[in-house]
Amino acid sequence: MFDRLEDILTRYSDIEKELMNPNIVNDQEKYKNLMIEQSELHDIVEKYKEFKEATQGIEDSLAMLEEESDDEIKDMAKEELNECKSRLQNIEEDLKILLLPKDPNDNKNVIVEIRGGAGGDEAALFASSLYRMYVRYAERNKWKVEMMNSNENGLGGLKEVIFMIHGKGAYSMLKYESGVHRVQRIPVTESGGRIHTSTATVAIMPEAEDVDVELDLADCKIDVFRSSGNGGQSVNTTDSAIRLTHLPTGIVISCQDEKSQLKNKDKAIKVLRSRLYELEMEKTTSAEAESRRTQIGTGDRSEKIRTYNFPQGRMTDHRIKLTLHQLEAIMDGDLQDIIDSLISADQAAKLSNIQEG
């Protein structure tokens, strides 16, 4: 580990020198790539510097204990020694986490798909609640939300909604949200006051760039049709909606939220590209079956991951056995405690897997 850390420290120092070179500054592409690399190494370098300081503190305290005869100074040295040892242990754990392999998608924007599942109209209303929850979470992080497509049920619910969240690190925070979300509550459509259980499916996909996945539009069938949504004055009076069918996989994407047929087509292509990228990632994950032990859940859309119990005001994440009694805040987008817990559990699982290996 320490050889690797020394190499990182050397590389970081080299990057700093390169960034001072006028020739590099004038080469915008190279300059940008170096800045990105420096940013990725920064936290590791700062933590390693802390490690070196704590190690030096231990050596200095031990030397003082040997050389000094004054009891008061010796007591101070012992106190400093214990403090540095404690710090060193924590820093080592932090370094192990920082050195874990990075998910190449972590800094990408995400495309979120939410679909009402079992439960009819109540499932669509729950899908609408989840949509609002993620929009509020994005707002808390000052991320931009872009609607791709929506299909309402007429009661304020959403049979399906697809949207993109633009923001640095969006995928790293939201990637654990894929799966089946279950709600237990009394539906507004229930006159007898009985609690119903409904579900909605969430899929989180990193935005795919041209370099991530090859998409040949010759493999796609494109249909135009009249929008059925509430998107504005001229949306449902012109053939602006787009249905994109990817013939090799059978994936169908519809987009109708824009007035412009061209904009709807661009959005449909974005969603299709991300779906195809997700398929490739699933193949890779399946091929590396052992790596599934290092994941919090599999990201499978059919896996039940969370229950929102409204009568009891609680949320339970079944993967990490986490229960929080602050449902109102969670539904208003206060998801960070859940996400931080999922990230910590994932990191612990990966560390455990490395140690076992």
C-alpha positions as CSV (number, residue, x, y, z in Angstrom):
1,M,0.0,0.0,0.0
2,F,2.8,2.4,0.9
3,D,4.7,1.9,-2.3
4,R,1.5,2.8,-4.1
5,L,1.0,5.9,-2.0
6,E,4.6,7.1,-2.7
7,D,4.0,6.6,-6.4
8,I,0.8,8.7,-6.1
9,L,2.7,11.4,-4.2
10,T,5.3,11.5,-6.9
11,R,2.7,11.7,-9.6
12,Y,0.9,14.5,-7.8
13,S,4.1,16.5,-7.6
14,D,4.8,15.9,-11.3
15,I,1.3,17.1,-12.2
16,E,1.8,20.3,-10.1
17,K,5.1,21.0,-12.1
18,E,3.4,20.3,-15.4
19,L,0.5,22.7,-14.6
20,M,3.1,25.5,-14.2
21,N,4.5,24.8,-17.7
22,P,3.3,27.5,-20.2
23,N,3.2,24.9,-23.0
24,I,0.7,22.8,-21.0
25,V,-1.4,25.8,-20.1
26,N,-1.8,26.6,-23.8
27,D,-2.9,23.0,-24.6
28,Q,-6.4,23.2,-23.2
29,E,-7.2,19.5,-23.6
30,K,-4.0,18.3,-21.8
31,Y,-4.4,21.0,-19.1
32,K,-8.0,19.9,-18.5
33,N,-7.0,16.2,-18.2
34,L,-4.2,17.1,-15.8
35,M,-6.6,19.2,-13.6
36,I,-9.0,16.2,-13.5
37,E,-6.2,13.8,-12.5
38,Q,-5.0,16.2,-9.8
39,S,-8.5,16.5,-8.4
40,E,-8.8,12.7,-8.3
41,L,-5.5,12.3,-6.4
42,H,-5.9,15.3,-4.1
43,D,-7.8,13.6,-1.2
44,I,-5.4,10.6,-1.2
45,V,-2.3,12.9,-1.1
46,E,-3.7,15.1,1.7
47,K,-4.6,12.0,3.8
48,Y,-1.1,10.5,3.1
49,K,0.5,13.7,4.3
50,E,-1.6,13.4,7.5
51,F,-0.3,9.8,7.8
52,K,3.3,11.0,7.6
53,E,2.8,13.8,10.1
54,A,1.2,11.3,12.6
55,T,4.1,8.8,12.0
56,Q,6.6,11.6,12.6
57,G,4.7,12.6,15.8
58,I,5.1,9.0,17.1
59,E,8.8,9.0,16.4
60,D,9.3,12.4,18.0
61,S,7.3,11.3,21.1
62,L,9.3,8.1,21.5
63,A,12.6,9.9,21.2
64,M,11.4,12.4,23.8
65,L,10.5,9.6,26.2
66,E,14.0,8.1,25.8
67,E,16.0,11.4,26.1
68,E,14.0,13.4,28.7
69,S,14.2,12.8,32.5
70,D,11.6,15.4,33.5
71,D,8.4,13.6,34.5
72,E,6.2,16.4,33.4
73,I,7.7,16.4,29.8
74,K,7.5,12.6,29.8
75,D,3.8,12.7,30.6
76,M,3.3,15.2,27.8
77,A,5.2,12.9,25.4
78,K,3.1,9.9,26.4
79,E,-0.1,11.9,25.8
80,E,1.2,13.0,22.4
81,L,2.2,9.4,21.6
82,N,-1.3,8.0,22.4
83,E,-2.9,10.7,20.4
84,C,-0.8,10.1,17.3
85,K,-1.3,6.4,17.5
86,S,-5.1,6.8,17.6
87,R,-4.9,9.3,14.7
88,L,-2.7,7.0,12.7
89,Q,-5.2,4.1,13.0
90,N,-8.1,6.2,11.7
91,I,-5.9,7.7,8.9
92,E,-4.9,4.2,7.8
93,E,-8.6,3.1,7.5
94,D,-9.4,6.3,5.6
95,L,-6.5,5.6,3.2
96,K,-7.6,2.1,2.5
97,I,-11.1,3.4,1.5
98,L,-9.5,6.2,-0.6
99,L,-7.4,3.5,-2.4
100,L,-10.4,1.3,-3.3
101,P,-11.0,1.1,-7.1
102,K,-13.1,4.0,-8.3
103,D,-16.3,3.4,-10.2
104,P,-15.6,5.1,-13.6
105,N,-19.2,6.3,-13.7
106,D,-19.3,8.0,-10.3
107,N,-19.0,11.6,-11.6
108,K,-21.5,11.1,-14.4
109,N,-25.0,12.6,-14.7
110,V,-27.8,10.1,-14.2
111,I,-31.0,9.1,-16.0
112,V,-33.7,8.0,-13.5
113,E,-36.7,5.9,-14.5
114,I,-39.5,5.4,-12.1
115,R,-42.5,3.1,-12.9
116,G,-45.6,2.3,-10.9
117,G,-45.7,-1.4,-10.1
118,A,-48.2,-3.5,-8.2
119,G,-51.1,-1.4,-6.8
120,G,-52.8,0.4,-9.8
121,D,-53.5,4.0,-9.2
122,E,-51.9,4.0,-5.7
123,A,-48.6,2.7,-7.3
124,A,-48.7,5.6,-9.8
125,L,-49.3,8.1,-6.9
126,F,-46.3,6.5,-5.1
127,A,-44.2,6.8,-8.2
128,S,-45.1,10.5,-8.3
129,S,-44.0,10.8,-4.6
130,L,-40.7,9.1,-5.4
131,Y,-40.2,11.5,-8.4
132,R,-40.7,14.5,-6.1
133,M,-38.3,13.0,-3.5
134,Y,-35.5,12.7,-6.0
135,V,-36.2,16.2,-7.4
136,R,-36.0,17.6,-3.9
137,Y,-32.8,15.7,-3.2
138,A,-31.3,17.1,-6.5
139,E,-32.3,20.6,-5.5
140,R,-30.6,20.2,-2.1
141,N,-27.4,19.4,-4.0
142,K,-27.9,22.3,-6.5
143,W,-28.2,19.8,-9.4
144,K,-30.3,20.4,-12.5
145,V,-33.3,18.2,-13.3
146,E,-34.3,17.7,-16.9
147,M,-37.6,15.9,-17.8
148,M,-37.2,13.3,-20.5
149,N,-40.7,11.7,-20.6
150,S,-43.7,11.3,-18.3
151,N,-47.0,9.3,-18.5
152,E,-49.7,10.4,-16.0
153,N,-52.6,8.4,-14.7
154,G,-55.1,11.3,-14.5
155,L,-55.1,11.4,-10.6
156,G,-51.8,13.2,-10.2
157,G,-49.9,9.9,-10.3
158,L,-47.2,8.8,-12.7
159,K,-47.4,5.5,-14.5
160,E,-43.9,6.2,-15.7
161,V,-41.4,9.1,-15.5
162,I,-37.9,9.4,-17.0
163,F,-35.7,12.3,-16.1
164,M,-32.0,13.3,-16.1
165,I,-30.1,14.7,-13.1
166,H,-27.1,16.9,-14.1
167,G,-24.5,17.2,-11.4
168,K,-21.0,16.2,-10.5
169,G,-21.1,13.0,-8.5
170,A,-24.8,12.4,-9.1
171,Y,-24.3,8.8,-10.1
172,S,-22.0,8.1,-7.1
173,M,-24.8,9.2,-4.7
174,L,-27.9,7.7,-6.5
175,K,-26.5,4.4,-7.9
176,Y,-27.8,2.5,-4.9
177,E,-31.4,3.6,-5.5
178,S,-32.1,1.0,-8.3
179,G,-34.7,-1.6,-7.3
180,V,-38.2,-2.1,-6.0
181,H,-39.5,0.5,-3.5
182,R,-42.5,-0.5,-1.5
183,V,-45.0,1.7,0.2
184,Q,-47.5,0.9,3.0
185,R,-50.2,3.6,3.5
186,I,-53.9,4.4,3.2
187,P,-54.5,5.5,-0.4
188,V,-56.4,8.6,-1.1
189,T,-58.7,6.4,-3.2
190,E,-59.4,4.1,-0.2
191,S,-62.7,5.0,1.6
192,G,-62.5,2.3,4.2
193,G,-59.2,3.5,5.8
194,R,-57.3,0.2,5.1
195,I,-53.6,0.2,4.6
196,H,-52.5,-0.9,1.1
197,T,-49.1,-2.1,0.0
198,S,-47.9,-0.9,-3.4
199,T,-44.7,-0.8,-5.3
200,A,-42.7,1.3,-7.8
201,T,-39.6,0.4,-9.7
202,V,-36.6,2.8,-9.8
203,A,-33.7,2.4,-12.3
204,I,-30.6,4.6,-12.1
205,M,-28.4,4.7,-15.2
206,P,-25.2,6.7,-15.8
207,E,-25.5,9.1,-18.7
208,A,-23.7,7.3,-21.6
209,E,-21.4,9.3,-23.9
210,D,-20.7,8.4,-27.5
211,V,-17.4,6.8,-26.4
212,D,-19.2,4.6,-23.8
213,V,-21.5,2.7,-26.2
214,E,-21.8,2.4,-30.0
215,L,-25.2,3.2,-31.2
216,D,-26.1,2.9,-34.9
217,L,-29.4,4.7,-35.7
218,A,-29.8,2.4,-38.7
219,D,-30.6,-0.2,-36.0
220,C,-33.5,1.9,-34.8
221,K,-37.1,2.3,-36.0
222,I,-38.4,5.8,-35.4
223,D,-42.1,6.6,-35.1
224,V,-43.7,10.0,-34.6
225,F,-47.1,10.4,-33.0
226,R,-49.2,13.0,-31.3
227,S,-48.4,13.7,-27.7
228,S,-51.0,12.8,-25.1
229,G,-49.5,14.7,-22.2
230,N,-50.2,18.1,-20.7
231,G,-47.0,19.6,-22.0
232,G,-48.3,23.0,-23.3
233,Q,-50.4,24.7,-25.9
234,S,-49.1,23.0,-29.0
235,V,-47.6,19.8,-27.6
236,N,-50.7,17.6,-28.2
237,T,-51.8,19.3,-31.5
238,T,-48.7,18.3,-33.5
239,D,-46.9,15.0,-34.2
240,S,-43.9,15.9,-32.0
241,A,-43.7,12.8,-29.8
242,I,-41.1,10.2,-30.7
243,R,-41.0,6.5,-30.3
244,L,-37.6,4.9,-30.7
245,T,-37.3,1.1,-31.1
246,H,-33.9,-0.5,-30.9
247,L,-34.3,-3.5,-33.2
248,P,-31.4,-5.7,-31.9
249,T,-32.5,-5.5,-28.3
250,G,-36.2,-4.6,-28.5
251,I,-35.8,-1.6,-26.2
252,V,-38.5,1.0,-26.8
253,I,-38.1,4.6,-25.7
254,S,-40.9,7.2,-26.0
255,C,-40.4,11.0,-25.4
256,Q,-43.2,13.5,-25.7
257,D,-42.5,16.3,-23.2
258,E,-40.9,18.8,-25.7
259,K,-42.8,20.7,-28.4
260,S,-40.0,20.0,-30.8
261,Q,-39.8,16.6,-32.5
262,L,-36.0,17.1,-32.8
263,K,-35.6,17.7,-29.0
264,N,-37.8,14.7,-28.2
265,K,-35.6,12.6,-30.6
266,D,-32.4,13.8,-28.9
267,K,-33.8,12.9,-25.5
268,A,-34.9,9.5,-26.7
269,I,-31.5,8.8,-28.0
270,K,-29.9,9.8,-24.7
271,V,-32.1,7.4,-22.8
272,L,-31.5,4.6,-25.3
273,R,-27.8,5.1,-25.1
274,S,-27.9,4.9,-21.3
275,R,-30.1,1.8,-21.4
276,L,-27.6,0.0,-23.8
277,Y,-24.7,1.1,-21.5
278,E,-26.6,-0.3,-18.5
279,L,-27.0,-3.6,-20.4
280,E,-23.3,-3.8,-21.0
281,M,-22.6,-3.0,-17.3
282,E,-25.0,-5.9,-16.3
283,K,-23.1,-8.3,-18.6
284,T,-19.8,-7.3,-17.0
285,T,-21.2,-7.6,-13.5
286,S,-22.6,-11.1,-14.3
287,A,-19.3,-12.2,-15.8
288,E,-17.6,-11.1,-12.5
289,A,-19.9,-13.0,-10.2
290,E,-17.4,-12.8,-7.3
291,S,-17.6,-9.0,-7.4
292,R,-21.3,-9.1,-6.5
293,R,-20.2,-9.9,-2.9
294,T,-18.7,-6.3,-2.8
295,Q,-22.0,-4.7,-3.8
296,I,-24.9,-3.4,-1.7
297,G,-27.5,-5.2,-3.6
298,T,-27.1,-6.0,-7.3
299,G,-28.8,-3.0,-8.8
300,D,-31.4,-5.4,-10.2
301,R,-34.7,-3.7,-10.8
302,S,-36.6,-6.7,-9.4
303,E,-34.8,-6.5,-6.0
304,K,-36.9,-5.1,-3.2
305,I,-34.7,-2.6,-1.5
306,R,-36.8,-0.3,0.7
307,T,-40.1,0.1,2.4
308,Y,-41.8,3.4,3.3
309,N,-44.3,2.8,6.0
310,F,-46.5,5.9,6.4
311,P,-48.7,4.9,9.4
312,Q,-45.5,4.3,11.4
313,G,-43.6,7.2,9.9
314,R,-40.6,5.0,9.1
315,M,-38.3,4.0,6.2
316,T,-36.5,0.7,6.2
317,D,-33.6,-0.2,3.8
318,H,-33.6,-4.0,3.7
319,R,-30.1,-4.3,2.3
320,I,-28.3,-2.8,5.3
321,K,-31.1,-3.3,7.9
322,L,-31.4,0.5,8.4
323,T,-34.6,1.9,9.8
324,L,-35.2,5.7,10.2
325,H,-38.3,7.3,11.8
326,Q,-38.2,10.5,9.8
327,L,-40.3,9.6,6.8
328,E,-41.7,13.0,6.2
329,A,-38.2,14.5,5.8
330,I,-37.1,11.6,3.6
331,M,-40.0,12.1,1.2
332,D,-39.0,15.7,1.1
333,G,-35.6,14.7,-0.3
334,D,-33.6,14.4,2.9
335,L,-31.8,11.2,1.7
336,Q,-28.2,11.9,2.6
337,D,-28.2,9.8,5.9
338,I,-29.5,6.8,3.9
339,I,-27.0,7.4,1.0
340,D,-24.1,7.8,3.4
341,S,-25.0,4.6,5.2
342,L,-25.2,2.7,1.9
343,I,-21.8,4.1,0.8
344,S,-20.2,3.1,4.1
345,A,-21.6,-0.4,4.0
346,D,-20.5,-0.8,0.4
347,Q,-16.9,0.4,1.2
348,A,-16.8,-2.0,4.3
349,A,-17.9,-4.9,2.1
350,K,-15.2,-4.1,-0.5
351,L,-12.5,-3.8,2.2
352,S,-13.6,-7.1,3.7
353,N,-13.5,-8.7,0.2
354,I,-9.9,-7.4,-0.4
355,Q,-8.7,-8.7,3.0
356,E,-10.3,-12.1,2.4
357,G,-8.6,-12.2,-1.0
